[in-house]
Amino acid sequence: MTRKTLFITGASSGIGAATARAAVDAGWNVGLMARSADKITALAEELGGAALALPGNVTQLAVQEQGLLALQEAFGAVDAAFANAGMGLSTPGTENGDPKEWEALVQLNILGLLYTAKAAMPYLKETQGQMVLTGSVAGRQHIKGSIYGASKWFVHGYAGNLAEEMREWGGRCTVIAPGMVDTPFFDTPRPDKLMPEDVAEAVMLALNANPRNTVREVFLFPTN
């Protein structure tokens, strides 16, 4: 059976790295994109011949286009893309917030995600493939002054709109909405929260669903 291929942004750690491991375990090839070349190179070496390291900044459309082309050339096709790269803010709120941080957040959480969808779409149309986007509980609930949360509200709205666009040619789009996850995203460990592997499991649930079934959203929340 031919292995399918998944492109992952934000693949150097946390949810992205956990998803890469889960995908390879499930028989997929993976393309790993992140700015941390050393980390994704080490991860690709760990995963073996099913993984390709693609160092690059996802806020540049041309970089993602080059990465996807290299992935297709390496494995023959691209069947899914996971727009996972994102960041939070050091200073929350509007009154006390840092507009420079806002600009970086919009570049990554919104434009970087749009660029992933834009760059991947020609390949996904060829395979009737799938987009997966990392949303958040913060994109489903209002949180006082949260600019980060607002960026995730965008992701949830866009995911639904993109799903309708992709339906026209048999493609699927899923948004994964986790609550707090114990990842390097936070400065201190959160061992009582979700683990990256929990989110990776949700991604694979959506990717492995029967083609007749579009899993539009997976909402994850810590039990405790």
Helices and strands as residue ranges (DSSP letters): E 5-9, H 14-25, E 29-34, H 37-47, G 48-50, E 51-55, H 61-75, E 80-83, H 99-105, I 106-112, H 113-127, E 130-134, G 137-139, H 147-167, E 172-178, H 196-207, E 217-220
